[in-house]
Amino acid sequence: SYSKTINELAWVYAELGDFDRAEDLCLEAKIVVEEKQGTKSRSYSAVLANLAGLFATMGAYHRALPLYEEARALDLELYEDSHPGKVSTMHNLGGMYVEMGRYKEAEDLFLGCQALLEHTCPPGDPTSAVLQHSLGSLYTKTARYQEAESLFKSALRIKDDAFGRLDVSYANTIAGLAALKMETGELKEAEKLFGRAMKILAKLVGDDGDAYVAMLLNHGVLKEKQGNYAEAEEHITRALECHSKVHGKRHPMHATAMYALSVVYEATGDTRRSLSCLREAQKVQSTAVSEEHPLFADTLKIRALLFETECLWEKAEEQYRQALEIQKRVLGTSHPAYASTLVRMGNTKDKLGRMAEASALYSEAEAILKAKTGEETPDFATVLHHQALILQKKGQLEDADFLLLRAQKIRRKCLGDEHVQVAFSVLALGQLYQAMADFTRAEPRFLRAIEMFAVTPGEHHLVYGTALNAAGSFYDDQGNTTKALSYYIQARSVLEEAVGNGHPAYASVLSNLGAAYARNNEFAKAEPLYQQALAIQEDVLGRQHPSYAATLGNMAVLKEKQGNFRGAEELYLQSLELKVQVMGADSPSVATTKHNLAVFYDASGDAKQAEKLYQEAQEIYAKSLGDHHPAFKDVQQKLKILQTPRKSQ
């Protein structure tokens, strides 16, 4: 018929990127059918669905949805309950709901299609494979991974029998399975599957066809997860360029790609470009998808991270709260994406010294991930890693060691030995072994972490500066002040360039540098560094924070060395009070402050107060570090010396 020919021509223009011409032709076909057959005919339903399909391809979901819904309502009137003619529009409307994040409505339609096909199509019919692919993709998004994998594999068998393996539909289902493997943390398997699918599509549609470009974008996301940021940027940028040529910059996929690019730039410390990509993604989203979409929640999470780089903690927390609310409504509270947001919010609370809140969030995320994706994924390793850091701060060092080693093993298995997440594990283990006074195991880990961070994300990134600062602290503990100063000065330079001179990481290196100068009796250099560090920490973190308390303790040592005993005592007591409030009375850090305060009272002649504090410090060290730790032995020796004259009397 004339209308059918017009619709076919419209799709020719659509494939050429001439969507205005395509839309005009689809509208012309709609008018022809309306005039000849009326608005209550199957042909009219078909032209509505065709126009909706064009709008969906253009990314104009708000225009496509009402047309699909109108066609669906018309089909319900015109077809019998079990008629297969209803399947196409039901399936397309379900796909539209998936794109808009309306997953429950999509599933209802897909299952309705499945029920119809069971009555009308023989087993192994290619139409059922298309539906299985759609359900597999939906279940991947809703974290029903076992069901999704079964559906994808069934679809592949049917498509292989019907079309062979050199087929676009077959390649798309391989890509769906690859996306599933990416979500479950099986990145090596995902890489193989994407490689297979892209090879097929390159032969069939070229490397600028829509199907290939969509896969290129997903492959870029995989590269980011693997820590291959240069390749990730290359793939995503190429996908953006190809897609924009045909579809422009108002398509939802443009927003998805800009978001993916913002993640890459955030990971490599390029805050300016990350923020620019985010703004563009949000601009597209404001018209293309609603705020009740999972992608919008993802964007809020990245915005939160960017707020954190500017130390805007309250704004970051608000972004995470909003993201969690969206995910709760759209995905539910048992979805891995919800768990991921819990972990990020936990990190923020940990940075602010709110360890109890952070620990609760990590535990909730652990339970979700264990149930959904198992205990051998990078995301699960991340939860273990952060739980270990909390345990270390509480003084539960053996438990922390167990979790860190477990997390490192998972990361190496899933991501490879050179991945940046493995570098974080290596650094954390170095710091833990330093706390355990196992210096032989600590030193090579600090050096290895610095080496790894220098490669990815590079020598101008926050994490590289943080690793240098940590190594300086290690050598400081060893009494090698010269080496410590060298690392601290390098760290200060890197951090000032990476995050500016108002960031907590910069304050940390200033405090450490001040302590090193104080040990060298260079008081004139030490004091202004402490004052600057305290000013940053008070402004950015607040006084109720472990870092602020630690710097107060360092300043107290300086005041004591300068002979300002009243000022020293006041600072020691302030530091001790804050540490007990924030970190708990049994933290090794509390024991260290009690130890230092005991030394102060001992030197001041207040033997009774010194003895009490030595005993309290010794008890905490015994519980948290063990009686073989140098800190325990040091306190034990000082207490013995203090008590000896009194016994002889």
N, C-alpha and C positions, 0 to 999 in steps of 0.2 A: 504494500500500500504506500501511498504518497507520504503519510505521516511516518511510517517505518523508515523509509528512505531518508527523510529529513533528519530523523534521530541518528541514523547511522552516519550521515555526513557531519552532524554536530560533533560526534565523538572523534571523527577524523581531525576536525579543527581543535578539539580539546587536546588531543595527543600532540598537536603542533604548538600548543600553548596559546592558541587564539581563543580564549575563553569567552570574550565578548561575542564573537561570531557564533560560537557554539551555543551560548545562552539564547541568542536571537533565534537560532534554528529550533532549539528545544521548545521555546515559547510558541513559535509558529506551528510546530507539530501539535502542541496542546490546543491551540485555537482551532486547528483543522478538525481534530477529534471531537472537540466540544461541539462544533457546529454540525458535524455529520452524525455523531453517535450519542451526543449528550454527555452529561457529567455523571451518569449512573451506569457506565459501561466498563467492561474489563479493559478495553483499549484506553479509556480515560485514566483508569488506575495505573496502567503501564506507562503512560506519558508523564504522569505525576512522579512515579518512581524514577523514571529516566532523568527528569529535571532535577529531582532530589539528588540522584547519583552524581550529576554534574556539579551541583553546589558542594556536595561532600568532597569531591575531588579538588575543588577550588579552595577547600578549607572553610567554606561559608556554612558552618554547621547550623547556625541560627536560621538560615534560609532553607536548608535541607530538611531539618527535623519536622516542621509542620507539614511539608509535602509528603514525607514518608508516612507520617501519622494519618494524614488524610487518605492516602492510598491504602493503608492498612485497614482503616475503618470501612472503606469502600469494598475491599476484598471480603471482609466479614459479612457484608450484606449480599454480595454477589455469588460467593462460592459456598458449597456445602461444607459442613464441618471437617470432613476428611479429604477435601479436594487438595491435590498437590499444587494447584495454582496459587495458593496463599503463601507457599514457602519462600519464594524469592523476596517479596516485600518484607515478610517477617524477618528473614535473615538480614536484609540490608538495614532495616530499622534497628535490629539488635546490634549490628556493627556500629551504627550511629550512636547508640546508647553507650557502647564501649568507649568510643572516642571522647564522649562527653563525661565519662567517669560514672555513668549510671549503671553500675554493674549488675545489680539485682534485676532490673528491668530487662537488661540484655540477656541474662541467663534464662529468664522466663520465656522469652521469645525463641532463643536457641533450642531450649528443651521442647517447646511447642513444635518447632520445625522437625526435630528429631522424631517426635511421636508420629507426625504426619508421614515422614519418609519410611518409617518402619512398616506402615500399612500399604505404601504405594510403590516403593522401590525395592528391587532385589538386593540381597547382600552384596557388598562390593561395588555398589553403584558410585560413580565419581561424585555425584551430588552429596552423598553422605560424607565423603572425604572432605569436601569443602566445609561442611558443617562441623566435622570433627576438628578441623584446623581452627575454626573460629572459637569453638568451645575450649580448645587447648590454649589459645592465646588469652581468652578470658580467665581461665583457671590459673594461668601463669601470673596474671595481674592480681588475682585474689589469693595467691599463695596456696593454691590447691595443687601442689606440684606433682604428686604421684598420678592424680587423675589426668593432669595436663600431659604428662609424658606418655601415658597409655594412649591418649587420643591422637597425639602427634604421630606416634609409631604406627597406629592403625591407619591413619590418613596416608602416611608414606607408603604402606604396603598396597593400599588401594590405588593410589596415584601411579605407583610403579607399574602395576598390572595394566592400568588403563592408558597411561600416556608415555611410560618409560621415564628414565631418569633425566633426560635432556629436555626438561619442561619447566616453565616459569612457576607453575603451581607447585610442582615437586620441590623446586629450590626454595620457594617461600616457606614451605613447611619445614624444610631443614633449618631455615633461619629461625623459625618459631621455636624449634627444639634447641637451637643455639642460645636464644634469648632465655629460655628456661634454665639451661645449664649455667648461664651467667648469673641468674638470680639465686641459684642454689650454691653458688661459689665454686662450681666446677669449671674454672676458667680455661684450663688446657683443653678440655673437651669442647667447650664453647668455641675456642679458637679454631679447632679442626672443622667443626660444623660450618662456621661462617666461611671458612676457606673453601669448602666444597660448594656451598650455595653461591658464593660470589663468582666462582669459576664458571658455573652453569649460566648464571645471568649475564656475565660478560659476553659469552658466546651468543646468547639469544637476544638481548636487548641493548647491548653495548654498555660502556661504563658511564653513560649519562642518562640511562633510562630510569624512570621513577623507582622501579623495584630495586635496581642496583644501588641507586642513591640512598634509598631508605636503609638498605643493608650496610652501606658504607658508614652511615651515621651510627648504626648500632655497633659496628665493628670499632668505631672510634671510641664509643662508650666503654667497650671491652678493654681497649688499649689503656684507657684512663684507669680502670680497675686494676690492670696489670702493672701500673706505674710507668708505662711507656708514654710519657706526656707529649714528647715531640711527635710521635706517630699519631697519638690521639688528636692533637691539634690539627695535624695535616689531614687526617681522614674527615674530621668534622667540618673543617673549613672547606674542603673540596665538596662535601655533601651540600653545604650551605650554598656555595656558588652555583652548583648544578641545579639545585631545587629552586633557587630564587630566579634563575633565568626563565623558568617555565611558569612558576606559581607566584612569583613576587614575594614580598616580605610580610604579607598579612596572613599567611597560611599558618595553621597550628604547628606544622612540622618545623617552620622557621623558629617558633618559640622553643620547641623541644631542642633544636640544635643549638640555639643561643644559650639555653640553660646548660646543656652539656659542655659547651665551650667555657661557660663561666666556672664550672666545676674544675676544669683543667687549669684555668688561670688562677683560681683560688689555691689549688694544690701546689702550684709553682710560685706562689707568692706575688703574682701580678694583680694586686688588688684593684688597680685602676681599670684594667681591661675586664676583670671579672665583674666589677660593678657595672661597667658599660654594657656588657652582654646581658646581665640580669635586667637592667632597665629596658633594654630592647625586648627581651622575652616577656616581661610583664606588660609592656605596651601592646604586644600582639595578643596576649592572653586576655586582656581586658575586653577585647571584642570577639575573640575566637572561642575561648572556653570560659566557663563560669568559675567562680571562686570555690565551688564545691568539687573541684577536680584534683586528683592526686598530684598532677604536675604543678598546680598552684601551691600545694603544700611543700613540694620539693624546693620551689623557688623561695618560699619563706625560710626554709632551713639554710639555704645559701646566704640569704640576706642576714640571718642571725649570725652566721660565721663572719660575715663582713663587719657587722656591728662589733663583734668581739675583737677584730683586728684594730678597731678604733676605741676599744675598751668601753663600749656603750652596753654594759651588761644588762641593764633593765630592758632596753630595747631588744637585745638578743633573746632574753627570756620570753618576752612577749611574742616574738616571731615563732619561737618553738611552741609556745602554748597554742597559738592560732593553728600552726601546722598539725599539732596533735588533735585538735578539735575537728579539723577537716578530715584527717585520716580516720578518726574514730567513727565519724558519720559515714564516710564513703567506703572504707576498707575494713573497719572493725578493729578491735583492740588486740586481736591475735595475729595481725599481719606483720611480717618482717619490717616493712617500711615504718610502721608504728614503733617497733622496737628500735629501729635505727634513730628515730627522733628522740626516743627516751634516752638513748646513749649520749646523743649530742647535748641534750639538756642536762644530763648528769655531768658531763664534762664542764659545762658552764658553772654549775653549782660547786663542783670540786675546785675550780679555779678561784671561786669566791670564798673558799674555806668552809662550805656547807657540806661536809663530808657525809653526814647521816642521810641527808636528802639525796645526795649523789648515789650513795650505796643502795638506797631503796630503788632508785630508777634503774640502776644496773641490774639488780636482782630481777626486777620485772621484765626487763629486756632479755635477760638470760633464759627465763622460763619460756618466753614466746619463741625465741630462736631455737631452743632445744626441741620444742614441740614441732616447729614448722620446717626447719632446714637441717636440723641435726647439730652435732657438736664438732664437725670437721670443716667448717666454712670460715672464710676470712672475717665475716661479721661476728661470728661467735668468738673468734680469737680476740677481736677488739674488745668485747665485753670482758673476757677473762683478763686482758691486759689492764683495763681500767680498774677492775676489782682488785687486782694485785697492787696497784699504786695506792689505793685506799688502805689496804692491809699494811703496806709498808709504812705509811704515815702513822698508823695505829701501833706499830711496833711488832706486828705479826709477820716477822721476816721469813720464816720457813714456809709459811702458807703462801706468802707473796712469791717466793722463789718457785714453788710448785706451779702456780698459775702462770707466771711469766714464761717459764720453760715450756709449758703446755701450749701457750699462745704462740710462742716462737716456732714450735714444731709444726703447728697447723699452718701458720703463715708460709713457712718454707715449703711445705708440701703443696699448698694451693697456689702460691704466688711466685715461688722461686727464691733462691738465696740472695738475690740482689735487689729485691723489692724494697721500697721505702718503708713499708710496714715492718719488714724484718729489721731494718735499721733502727726503728723505734724500739723493737724488742731488745736488740743488742744494747742500745743505750740504757734502757731501763734496767737490764740485768747488771750493767756496769755500775749504775748508781746503787742498786740493791747490794751488790757485793762490797761496794765501798762502805755502806752502812753496816754490813756484817764484818767489816775489817778483813775481808778476804781480798787483799790487794793484788795478789797474784792473778786471780781471775778477773778482777775489775779492770786493770789497766788495758789489756788488749782489747777489751770490749769498747772502752772509750775511744781508743784509736781507730778501731774498725768502724764504729758509728760515724765518726768524723769523716773518714774516707768515703763511706757510702753516701752520706748526705752531701758531700762535695760534688758527687756525680748527679744525684737526684734528691732534692729539687735544685741543688746548685749552691755555690758559695755566697750568694747574696740573699739567701732565704733565712727566715726566722729560725727554722729548726737547725740550720747549720750553726748559727750564732749560739743557740741554746746548747748544742753539743759542745762547742768550744768552752762555754761557761762551765758546763758540767765537768769537763776535763780539768779545767783550772781548779775547781773545787777539790777534785781528787788529789791533784799534786799539792794543793794547800794542806790537805789532811796528812799528806806524807811528809810535810815539813820542807818541801821543795818550793820555797816561795818564789825563787827566780823563774822557774818553769810555770808556776801558777800565774804569776803576773803576765808572762808572755801570752798565755791563753786568754786571760781576762781582757787584756788590751785588744787582742784580735777580736774577741767576742763583742766588746763594746763598739768597735768600728763596724762590724757586720750588722749588729742589731740597730744601731743608729740609722744606718742606711735602709735596713729592711722595714723597720716599724716606727722609727722616730725616737725622740728622747723623752717620750711621755708614756711609754709602754711598760707593763709590769716586768717583762723579760729584760728590758733595759735597766730597770730599777734593781733587778736581781744581780746583774753583773756589777752595777755600781756598789751595791752592798758588799759583795764578795771582794771586789777590788779594794774597798775601804778596809776590810778585815785584813787583807794581805799587807797593805801599807802599815796598818796598826801593829801587826806582828813584827814589822821591820822598824818599829818605833818612828815611822814617818807620819806623825800625828797631824801635821799641817795638811798633808795630802788626804788623810783618811777622813777627817771630820766633815769637810764639805761634800764628800761623796755620800756619806751616811745621810746627811741632811737632805741632799737631793733625792736619794732613794726613798727616804721616809715621805717626802712631799709627794712624790709620784704615787707611792703605795696608798697613802691616805686619800689622795684625790681619786684614784682609779679603783682601788680595791676596798677602801674603807679600813678603819682601825681593827675591826673584828676579822682579821685575816692572818693566817700563819706567817706570810711573808713580812707583814708589818711587824709582827711580834718578833720574828727572827732578827730583823734589822735593829729593833730596839735593844735586843740582847747584845748584838755586836757593838752598838753605841755604848752600852753599859760597860763592856770590857775596855773600850777606849777611854771612857771617863775615869775608870779605876786606874788605868795606866798613867793618866794625866794627873792623878792625885785628887780628883774631884769625887770624894767618896760618897758624899750625900747624893750628888747627882747620879752616881753609878748605882747606888742602892735603889733609888727611886725607879730607874730604868729597868733594873733586874726584876723588881717586883711587878712593874707594869707588864713586862714581857711574859713573866710566869703566869700572871692572871689571865692574859689573853690566850696563851697557849692551852691552859687548862680548859677554858671556855670553848675554844674552837676545835682542839685536837683530842681532848679527853685527858684525864689525869694520868693515864698509863702510857702515854706516848713517849718514845725515846727522846723527842725534842723537849718535852717537859723535864725529863731527867737531866738533860744537858744543862738547862737553865738552872735547875736546882743545884747541880754540881758546881756550876760557875758561881752561883750565889753562896754556896757553902765555902768555896775557896775565898770569896770576898770576906765573909764573916770570920773565917779562920785567920786571915791576915789582919783583920781588924781587932782580933782578940776576943771575939764573941764565940767561945768554944762550944757553948751549949747549943746555940742556934746552928752553928756549922755542923756539929755532930748529927743533929736532927735531919738536916737537909742531905748530908752525905748518906745517911741510912735510907732515906726516902728515895734518893737517886739510885742507890745500890739495889734496892728492892725492884724498882721499875726496870733497870737494866737487866737484872737477873731474869725477870719475867719475859721481857721483849727481845733481848739480845743474847741471853745466856751467860753463864758465869765464866766462859772462856773468852769473851769479847774484851778487847783492850779497854773499852770505856768502863766496863765493870771492874776490871783489875785495877785501873787507875783510881777509881773511887775507893775500892777496897784498901788499897795501899795508903791513901791519904787518911782514911778513917782510922786505920791501924796506927799511923804516926800520931794522929790527934789523940787517940785514946791511950797510947803508951805512957806518957808522963803521968796521966791521971791514975793509971794502975799502979805505978811505982810509988806514988804518994800513999 
